[in-house]
Amino acid sequence: MLIAEELLLVGTSPEGRNLLGSSRTVVLGGALLTELALRERLDVDGRKRLRVLDGGTIGEPLLDEALVRFAEREGKKPKDALDRVGKKLQQPLLDSLVRRELVRPEPVKALGLTLTTRWPVLMSGPRDAVVGDLATVVTGAREPDSRTGALISLLHAVDALPKVLTTEMRPGMTNGEVKRRGKEISKGRWAPEAVATAVAELNTAMMAAVMAGGAASSS
């Protein structure tokens, strides 16, 4: 799975609730940008602007589309692109999980109207495996690699790490300790220096976008 697919899977509770909150599209855009940075297709330049390193076809339809959409915003700050790209690709990412028979759509209705859609997990094994990997890193049992480091950084950026790692997954660790560990991991020491710089800027951009979204919704 792509990092964005794994993020969406662990960011959905077994009952189908969205654990990523109102910033889900922002963090999905961040997941796609992170994977493109890890694959050395995009980075953030010295002016903290998006820069395309290689615009060629990757062979992964969702990543190819994400690369095209980020390339259309080359020269802009990441925070100005994340939500747009995430919104465009959120449904295709959900559809991909449905095709893999990992989740299913469950409309939530009232008075005959569909109010929202839940995405209950159909096959718990893949989700449990990813969450288990995250738990071993957060609890200090092993060091993060590029994939677990990226996922933990993304979950930390939208304050979802304690929701994904339930108390039984990290015995003795409080929510505050989980958040502090997430902050430490998000510094990007699991990634090459050039990628770490892009990820650090990405985390700043995601938090700025999340705060901007919260301020807009409360006004």
C-alpha positions as CSV (number, residue, x, y, z in Angstrom):
1,M,0.0,0.0,0.0
2,L,1.0,3.6,-0.4
3,I,1.7,5.6,2.7
4,A,-1.5,7.5,2.1
5,E,-3.5,4.3,1.9
6,E,-1.9,3.0,5.1
7,L,-2.6,6.4,6.8
8,L,-6.3,6.3,5.7
9,L,-6.6,2.7,6.9
10,V,-5.1,3.3,10.4
11,G,-6.9,6.6,10.5
12,T,-10.2,4.8,10.4
13,S,-11.4,3.0,13.5
14,P,-12.5,-0.7,13.1
15,E,-16.1,0.6,13.3
16,G,-15.5,3.0,10.5
17,R,-15.0,6.4,12.3
18,N,-12.6,9.0,10.9
19,L,-9.8,9.3,13.4
20,L,-8.0,12.0,11.4
21,G,-10.6,14.7,12.1
22,S,-11.6,17.6,9.9
23,S,-8.0,17.8,8.5
24,R,-8.1,14.4,6.8
25,T,-7.7,15.9,3.3
26,V,-4.8,18.0,4.4
27,V,-2.9,15.0,6.0
28,L,-3.7,12.8,3.0
29,G,-2.1,15.4,0.8
30,G,0.8,15.4,3.2
31,A,1.1,11.6,2.9
32,L,1.3,11.8,-0.9
33,L,3.8,14.6,-0.8
34,T,5.9,12.7,1.8
35,E,6.0,9.6,-0.4
36,L,6.9,11.6,-3.5
37,A,9.7,13.2,-1.5
38,L,10.9,9.8,-0.3
39,R,11.0,8.6,-3.9
40,E,13.0,11.8,-4.8
41,R,10.3,13.1,-7.1
42,L,9.5,16.3,-5.2
43,D,11.2,18.3,-2.5
44,V,11.0,21.7,-0.8
45,D,13.6,24.2,-1.9
46,G,15.5,26.8,0.1
47,R,12.7,29.2,-0.3
48,K,10.3,26.6,1.2
49,R,8.5,26.2,-2.1
50,L,7.6,23.0,-3.9
51,R,10.0,21.8,-6.5
52,V,9.7,18.9,-8.9
53,L,12.8,16.8,-9.2
54,D,11.4,14.2,-11.6
55,G,8.0,14.5,-13.3
56,G,8.2,11.1,-15.1
57,T,5.6,8.3,-14.7
58,I,5.9,6.3,-11.5
59,G,3.6,3.4,-12.5
60,E,1.3,3.9,-9.5
61,P,-1.8,5.7,-10.7
62,L,-2.6,7.5,-7.5
63,L,1.0,8.7,-7.1
64,D,1.2,9.7,-10.7
65,E,-1.9,11.8,-10.3
66,A,-0.6,13.3,-7.1
67,L,2.7,14.2,-8.8
68,V,0.8,15.9,-11.7
69,R,-1.3,17.9,-9.2
70,F,1.6,19.0,-7.1
71,A,3.6,19.9,-10.2
72,E,0.7,22.2,-11.2
73,R,1.5,24.1,-7.9
74,E,5.3,24.0,-8.3
75,G,6.7,27.2,-6.7
76,K,4.0,27.4,-4.1
77,K,4.3,26.7,-0.4
78,P,3.3,23.1,0.6
79,K,0.5,24.4,2.8
80,D,-1.1,26.0,-0.2
81,A,-1.3,22.7,-2.0
82,L,-2.0,20.0,0.5
83,D,-5.7,20.4,1.0
84,R,-6.4,20.7,-2.7
85,V,-4.5,17.6,-3.6
86,G,-5.9,15.7,-0.7
87,K,-9.5,16.6,-1.6
88,K,-9.0,15.4,-5.2
89,L,-7.5,12.0,-4.1
90,Q,-9.4,11.2,-0.9
91,Q,-12.2,9.3,-2.7
92,P,-9.8,7.4,-5.0
93,L,-7.8,6.4,-2.0
94,L,-11.0,5.2,-0.2
95,D,-12.0,3.3,-3.4
96,S,-8.6,1.6,-3.5
97,L,-9.1,0.3,0.1
98,V,-12.6,-0.9,-1.0
99,R,-11.2,-2.8,-4.0
100,R,-8.7,-4.5,-1.6
101,E,-11.7,-5.5,0.5
102,L,-10.1,-3.7,3.5
103,V,-13.1,-1.4,4.2
104,R,-16.6,-1.0,2.9
105,P,-18.8,2.1,2.6
106,E,-21.7,2.3,5.0
107,P,-24.0,5.3,4.5
108,V,-25.3,6.9,7.7
109,K,-28.9,8.0,7.0
110,A,-31.6,10.0,8.8
111,L,-35.1,10.6,7.5
112,G,-34.1,8.9,4.2
113,L,-31.1,11.3,3.7
114,T,-27.5,10.2,3.6
115,L,-25.7,12.4,6.2
116,T,-22.3,10.9,5.9
117,T,-20.5,7.6,5.2
118,R,-18.6,5.4,7.6
119,W,-15.9,3.0,6.3
120,P,-15.9,-0.1,8.6
121,V,-12.8,-2.3,8.4
122,L,-13.6,-5.6,6.8
123,M,-10.2,-7.3,7.1
124,S,-8.5,-6.4,10.4
125,G,-5.2,-8.2,9.8
126,P,-3.6,-5.5,7.5
127,R,-4.7,-2.6,9.8
128,D,-3.5,-4.4,12.9
129,A,-0.1,-5.1,11.3
130,V,0.5,-1.4,10.5
131,V,-0.8,-0.3,13.9
132,G,1.5,-2.9,15.5
133,D,4.5,-1.6,13.6
134,L,3.7,2.0,14.8
135,A,3.4,0.8,18.4
136,T,6.8,-0.9,18.4
137,V,8.4,2.4,17.3
138,V,6.4,4.7,19.6
139,T,7.1,2.5,22.6
140,G,10.8,2.4,21.7
141,A,11.1,-1.3,20.9
142,R,12.7,-0.4,17.6
143,E,13.8,2.7,15.6
144,P,11.6,4.2,12.9
145,D,12.2,3.4,9.2
146,S,11.0,5.7,6.4
147,R,7.5,4.2,6.3
148,T,6.8,4.1,10.1
149,G,8.5,7.5,10.5
150,A,6.4,9.0,7.9
151,L,3.1,7.6,9.3
152,I,3.9,8.6,12.8
153,S,4.9,12.2,11.7
154,L,1.6,12.5,9.7
155,L,-0.5,11.2,12.6
156,H,1.3,13.5,15.0
157,A,0.7,16.5,12.8
158,V,-3.1,16.1,13.1
159,D,-3.0,15.0,16.8
160,A,-4.3,11.5,15.9
161,L,-1.5,9.3,17.2
162,P,-3.1,8.6,20.6
163,K,-6.4,7.8,18.9
164,V,-4.7,5.3,16.6
165,L,-2.5,3.7,19.3
166,T,-5.1,2.8,21.9
167,T,-3.9,2.3,25.5
168,E,-3.5,-1.5,25.2
169,M,-1.1,-0.9,22.3
170,R,1.3,1.2,24.5
171,P,1.0,0.0,28.1
172,G,2.1,2.6,30.6
173,M,2.3,5.4,28.1
174,T,0.0,8.4,28.7
175,N,-1.5,10.3,25.7
176,G,1.0,13.1,26.5
177,E,3.9,10.7,26.3
178,V,2.7,9.4,23.0
179,K,2.4,12.9,21.7
180,R,6.0,13.8,22.9
181,R,7.3,10.6,21.2
182,G,5.5,11.5,18.0
183,K,7.0,15.0,18.0
184,E,10.5,13.5,18.5
185,I,10.0,11.1,15.6
186,S,8.6,13.7,13.3
187,K,12.0,15.5,13.3
188,G,12.8,13.2,10.5
189,R,16.0,11.4,11.6
190,W,14.6,8.3,9.9
191,A,14.9,9.9,6.4
192,P,17.9,11.1,4.3
193,E,18.9,14.7,5.0
194,A,17.2,16.1,1.9
195,V,14.0,14.3,2.6
196,A,14.1,15.2,6.3
197,T,14.2,18.8,5.3
198,A,11.2,18.4,3.1
199,V,9.3,16.4,5.8
200,A,10.1,19.0,8.5
201,E,8.7,21.7,6.2
202,L,5.7,19.5,5.4
203,N,4.9,19.0,9.1
204,T,5.0,22.8,9.6
205,A,2.8,23.3,6.6
206,M,0.3,20.7,7.7
207,M,0.0,22.2,11.2
208,A,-0.4,25.7,9.7
209,A,-3.1,24.3,7.3
210,V,-4.9,22.5,10.2
211,M,-4.8,25.7,12.4
212,A,-6.1,27.8,9.5
213,G,-9.0,25.3,8.9
214,G,-9.9,25.4,12.6
215,A,-9.9,29.1,12.7
216,A,-12.1,29.2,9.6
217,S,-14.6,26.8,11.0
218,S,-15.0,28.7,14.2
219,S,-15.5,32.1,12.6
